């Protein structure tokens, strides 16, 4: 059994659906296929959640109709059945007629999770249209999680039992990325862009032969093509290097993906759905570290510096309180650095979470911050690579280890 994963860019329109279906039909005859929401549907559903939760009902209806028209348009172009998709929209409409009762994160998961349901229903409908048999699996019934909405933790024992009961025969299985369910039937999500992680969960539970993540790039590159013209394809990566790159923000692989695969020694392939015959990158137990420097850029960062009000040292009790505040606010730290009387962190500038966090931190500390920053990480750096990325940049903070340097910078202009 193999596991394939296709992201939203691969199924953003009818042509994409046809292409993905052909790849599955020719290369995934015995595979579990994990599929993300189509195109930018997750973003559109997030807008829907925001207006619904704040009871802006006219805007909610506008967002709903845009999402419906997008999916129905793809179905029409494919000539596929509307039945399952129509039922999902009825379910969503019914939910939206009720006043919000749950927390924002709970509400988010009940609505945003439907993007993956819709995309897989459309893929399954198109397979039926072309006369090819596939089995549609509901990941909400298979991946059991806790109730930590928007960042749910997997119950591995229960999930493994459920997946193995569901996947008992060969053939193509179509299922959703990113989503699961609590023991009391509430839908959860596994973290933004978590479909890679879903593929790893299925692979681990089934002890799969391999996982292939299909992207719009030829494999894992040493930098994002948006930032560099002369990128280099990395043919092989160790699990350790892949984990490091994902942890620091490389968007090609979700950070949680590698560990379940490494535990069972399952290779991970990253290949292009635009050139499906190309070999791409393989991640596994290969020996030796990268020889090519890798660059990771995270924009819209905030540098937050905390100082005790009484000039006391930043000691263990302070750090415990600080980390507790960040965990409570649901804000992840991308970099941290401390001196005797200050503690600095770099985080994504999330407007829904960072302002509330700053308010909480000011109860215990003097707080200063800079926004509009970039965080640049170079894996296997040298001085030449550092100089290259610092051109026309003001350096605010630098942190080095043996193999990795992180630079917090602001544009000079």
C-alpha positions in Angstrom: 0.0 0.0 0.0 1.2 3.5 -0.9 0.0 6.9 0.3 -0.3 9.9 -2.1 -1.1 13.4 -1.0 -2.3 16.2 -3.3 -2.5 19.8 -2.1 -5.0 22.5 -3.1 -3.0 23.9 -6.0 -3.2 20.5 -7.7 -7.0 20.5 -7.8 -7.7 24.2 -8.1 -9.8 23.8 -11.3 -11.3 21.1 -13.6 -8.0 20.7 -15.5 -6.2 20.1 -12.2 -8.8 17.5 -11.2 -8.3 15.6 -14.5 -4.5 15.7 -14.2 -4.6 14.4 -10.6 -7.1 11.7 -11.5 -4.8 10.5 -14.3 -1.8 10.4 -11.9 -3.8 8.4 -9.4 -5.2 6.1 -12.1 -1.8 5.3 -13.5 0.5 5.4 -10.5 -1.7 4.9 -7.5 -3.6 1.7 -8.3 -3.1 0.5 -4.7 -3.0 3.7 -2.7 -4.7 5.8 -0.1 -5.0 9.2 -1.6 -5.2 12.2 0.7 -6.5 15.4 -0.8 -6.6 19.0 0.4 -9.3 21.6 -0.1 -9.4 23.0 -3.6 -7.3 26.1 -4.5 -7.8 28.8 -1.9 -11.0 27.3 -0.4 -9.5 27.1 3.1 -8.9 30.9 3.0 -12.4 31.4 1.8 -13.9 29.3 4.5 -11.8 31.1 7.1 -13.4 34.4 5.9 -16.8 32.6 6.2 -16.0 31.6 9.8 -15.0 35.1 10.7 -18.2 36.7 9.4 -20.5 34.0 10.8 -18.9 34.0 14.3 -19.3 37.8 14.5 -22.8 37.5 13.2 -22.3 39.5 10.0 -24.9 37.4 8.3 -25.1 39.3 5.0 -21.4 38.9 4.5 -21.6 35.3 5.5 -24.1 34.6 2.8 -21.9 36.3 0.2 -18.9 34.1 1.2 -21.1 31.0 1.1 -22.3 31.7 -2.4 -18.8 32.4 -3.7 -17.6 29.0 -2.3 -20.6 27.2 -3.6 -20.3 28.7 -7.1 -16.6 27.8 -7.3 -17.2 24.1 -6.5 -20.3 23.8 -8.6 -18.4 25.4 -11.5 -15.7 22.7 -11.3 -18.3 20.0 -11.1 -20.2 21.3 -14.1 -17.0 21.5 -16.2 -16.2 17.9 -15.2 -19.7 16.7 -16.0 -19.8 14.9 -12.6 -22.6 14.3 -10.2 -23.6 17.0 -7.7 -25.4 14.8 -5.2 -22.7 14.4 -2.4 -21.5 18.0 -2.8 -25.0 19.3 -2.7 -25.7 17.4 0.6 -22.5 18.9 2.1 -23.6 22.4 1.2 -27.0 21.7 2.8 -25.2 20.6 6.0 -23.1 23.8 5.9 -26.2 26.0 5.4 -28.0 24.4 8.2 -25.1 25.0 10.5 -24.9 28.7 9.5 -28.6 29.3 10.3 -27.9 28.7 14.0 -26.3 31.3 16.2 -22.7 30.6 17.2 -22.6 28.6 20.4 -19.1 27.1 20.6 -15.7 28.8 20.9 -14.2 30.4 17.8 -11.7 27.5 17.3 -14.4 24.9 17.7 -16.6 26.8 15.2 -13.6 27.1 12.8 -13.1 23.3 12.7 -16.7 22.5 12.1 -16.8 24.8 9.0 -13.3 24.9 7.6 -13.0 21.1 7.6 -15.7 20.9 4.9 -13.2 22.2 2.3 -11.5 18.8 2.3 -14.8 16.9 2.3 -16.0 18.9 -0.8 -12.7 18.3 -2.7 -12.7 14.6 -2.2 -16.4 14.3 -3.0 -15.7 16.0 -6.4 -12.7 13.7 -7.1 -14.7 10.6 -6.3 -17.6 11.9 -8.4 -15.3 12.4 -11.4 -13.8 9.0 -11.0 -17.4 7.6 -11.1 -18.0 9.7 -14.2 -15.1 8.2 -16.1 -16.1 4.7 -15.0 -13.3 4.0 -12.6 -14.0 2.5 -9.2 -12.6 4.2 -6.0 -13.6 4.1 -2.4 -14.4 7.3 -0.5 -13.3 7.3 3.1 -14.3 9.8 5.8 -11.2 10.8 7.7 -13.3 12.2 10.5 -14.4 8.6 11.2 -10.8 7.3 11.1 -8.5 9.8 12.8 -9.4 10.1 16.5 -8.1 13.2 18.3 -8.4 15.2 21.4 -10.5 18.4 21.5 -7.6 20.9 21.0 -9.4 22.5 18.1 -7.3 23.9 15.2 -4.3 22.0 16.5 -5.7 18.6 17.6 -3.5 15.8 18.9 -3.9 12.3 17.5 -4.9 9.3 19.6 -2.5 7.0 17.8 -3.8 3.7 19.3 -7.5 4.3 18.4 -6.6 5.9 15.0 -4.5 2.9 14.0 -7.3 0.5 14.9 -9.8 2.5 12.9 -7.6 2.9 9.8 -6.8 -0.8 9.7 -10.4 -1.8 10.0 -11.3 0.6 7.1 -8.5 -0.2 4.7 -8.7 -4.0 4.3 -8.5 -4.4 0.5 -6.4 -3.2 -2.4 -7.6 -0.4 -4.8 -7.8 3.3 -4.6 -9.0 5.0 -1.5 -9.8 8.7 -1.5 -9.8 10.6 1.8 -9.3 14.0 3.3 -6.3 15.7 4.7 -6.2 18.0 7.8 -9.2 16.7 9.6 -10.2 14.3 12.4 -12.8 13.8 15.1 -13.1 13.7 18.9 -14.6 10.8 20.8 -17.9 12.7 21.1 -18.2 13.4 17.4 -16.8 17.0 17.1 -14.8 17.6 14.0 -11.2 18.8 14.6 -8.4 20.0 12.4 -4.7 19.1 12.7 -3.1 22.5 12.1 -3.0 24.7 9.1 -1.6 22.9 6.0 -1.9 19.6 7.9 -2.7 17.3 5.0 0.9 16.2 4.7 0.6 15.1 8.4 -2.6 13.2 7.5 -0.7 11.3 4.8 2.0 10.4 7.4 -0.7 9.2 9.9 -2.2 6.8 7.3 1.2 5.6 6.2 2.3 4.9 9.8 -0.9 3.1 10.7 -0.8 1.0 7.5 3.0 0.6 7.5 2.9 1.8 4.0 5.5 1.2 1.3 6.0 4.9 0.8 4.4 8.4 0.9 4.4 10.7 -2.1 3.6 14.4 -1.7 2.7 15.9 -5.1 3.6 19.6 -5.4 3.9 22.3 -8.0 7.7 22.3 -7.7 10.1 19.5 -8.9 10.9 18.4 -5.4 12.5 19.9 -2.3 14.5 23.0 -3.4 17.2 24.7 -1.4 15.1 27.9 -1.5 11.6 29.1 -2.4 11.6 30.2 -6.1 9.7 33.3 -5.0 12.9 34.5 -3.3 15.7 32.9 -5.5 16.0 32.5 -9.2 18.8 30.0 -9.1 17.3 27.3 -6.8 18.8 23.8 -6.6 16.8 20.6 -6.5 17.8 18.4 -3.5 17.7 14.8 -4.8 18.0 13.2 -1.4 17.5 14.3 2.2 18.0 12.6 5.5 15.0 12.6 7.9 17.0 14.9 10.2 17.6 17.5 7.5 13.9 17.3 6.4 12.7 17.8 10.0 15.1 20.8 10.5 13.9 22.4 7.3 10.3 21.9 8.1 10.7 23.1 11.6 12.3 26.3 10.5 9.4 27.0 8.1 10.1 25.3 4.7 6.7 25.2 3.2 7.2 22.1 1.1 6.7 19.7 4.1 4.5 20.1 7.1 6.6 20.0 10.3 4.7 17.0 11.9 5.1 14.8 8.8 8.5 13.3 9.2 8.4 11.7 12.7 5.7 9.0 12.0 7.5 8.1 8.8 10.9 7.9 10.4 9.5 5.7 13.2 8.6 3.1 10.6 11.4 3.8 8.1 8.9 4.8 5.4 10.5 6.9 2.6 8.9 10.2 1.6 8.9 11.3 -2.0 8.3 14.9 -3.1 7.3 15.0 -6.7 5.7 17.4 -9.2 2.1 16.9 -10.4 3.1 19.1 -13.4 5.9 16.6 -14.4 4.7 13.3 -12.8 7.4 11.2 -14.5 10.2 13.2 -12.9 11.8 11.5 -9.8 11.7 14.5 -7.4 13.3 14.3 -4.0 13.4 11.2 -1.7 13.6 11.7 2.1 14.8 8.7 4.2 17.7 7.0 5.9 20.3 8.2 3.5 23.7 9.0 4.9 25.5 12.3 5.0 24.3 15.9 5.4 23.5 18.4 2.6 26.3 20.0 0.8 24.0 22.8 -0.6 23.0 25.7 1.7 19.2 25.9 2.1 17.3 29.2 2.7 14.0 29.6 4.4 12.2 33.0 4.5 9.3 33.9 6.9 7.8 37.3 6.3 5.4 39.4 8.5 7.3 38.6 11.7 7.2 40.3 15.1 10.2 40.6 17.4 8.9 40.8 21.0 11.3 41.7 23.8 10.3 41.2 27.5 12.0 42.8 30.5 11.2 42.3 34.2 9.8 45.4 35.8 12.2 45.3 38.7 15.4 44.5 36.6 15.6 41.0 38.1 17.1 38.2 36.1 15.2 36.2 33.6 15.2 32.9 35.5 13.3 29.7 35.3 10.1 31.0 37.0 10.0 33.9 34.5 10.4 31.5 31.6 7.7 29.2 32.9 5.3 32.1 33.0 6.3 33.4 29.6 5.9 30.0 27.9 2.6 29.5 29.6 1.3 32.8 28.2 2.4 31.8 24.7 0.8 28.4 24.9 -2.4 29.8 26.3 -2.6 32.3 23.4 -1.8 29.6 20.8 1.2 31.6 19.5 4.2 29.5 18.3 7.7 30.8 18.8 9.9 30.8 15.7 13.1 32.0 17.5 14.0 32.8 21.0 17.0 34.5 22.7 17.7 35.6 26.2 20.1 37.7 28.2 20.3 38.2 31.9 17.5 40.7 32.0 15.6 40.3 28.7 13.9 37.6 26.7 13.2 38.0 23.0 11.1 35.9 20.7 10.1 36.1 17.0 6.6 35.0 16.0 4.2 35.2 13.1 2.2 38.4 13.2 -1.2 36.8 13.7 -3.7 39.6 14.2 -6.2 37.3 15.9 -3.7 36.2 18.6 -0.7 38.5 19.0 -2.4 41.6 20.3 -4.2 39.6 23.1 -0.9 38.0 23.9 0.9 41.3 24.3 -1.8 42.5 26.6 -1.3 39.4 28.8 2.5 39.8 28.8 2.3 43.4 29.9 0.7 42.3 33.2 4.1 40.9 34.2 6.8 42.5 32.0 7.8 45.6 30.2 7.2 44.8 26.5 8.7 46.2 23.4 8.2 45.0 19.9 9.1 45.5 16.2 6.8 44.3 13.4 7.1 44.1 9.6 10.2 41.9 9.9 11.6 38.9 8.1 13.1 35.8 9.6 15.8 34.2 7.4 17.1 30.8 8.2 20.1 29.3 6.4 20.9 25.6 6.9 24.5 24.8 6.2 25.5 28.4 6.0 28.8 30.1 5.4 29.7 33.8 5.5 29.0 34.2 1.8 25.5 33.0 2.2 24.9 35.3 5.1 26.2 38.3 3.2 24.0 37.4 0.3 20.7 37.6 2.2 21.7 40.7 4.2 22.0 43.0 1.2 19.9 46.1 1.8 18.7 44.6 5.1 19.1 45.9 8.7 20.1 43.1 11.0 18.2 43.2 14.3 19.0 39.8 15.8 21.3 36.9 14.8 21.5 33.4 16.2 23.9 30.7 15.2 24.4 27.0 15.8 26.9 24.6 14.1 24.7 24.1 11.0 22.1 26.8 11.2 21.9 30.6 11.4 18.8 32.6 11.9 18.7 36.3 11.0 15.9 38.7 12.0 16.0 41.6 9.5 14.1 44.7 8.2 14.3 46.2 4.8 16.6 49.2 4.7 14.5 51.0 2.1 
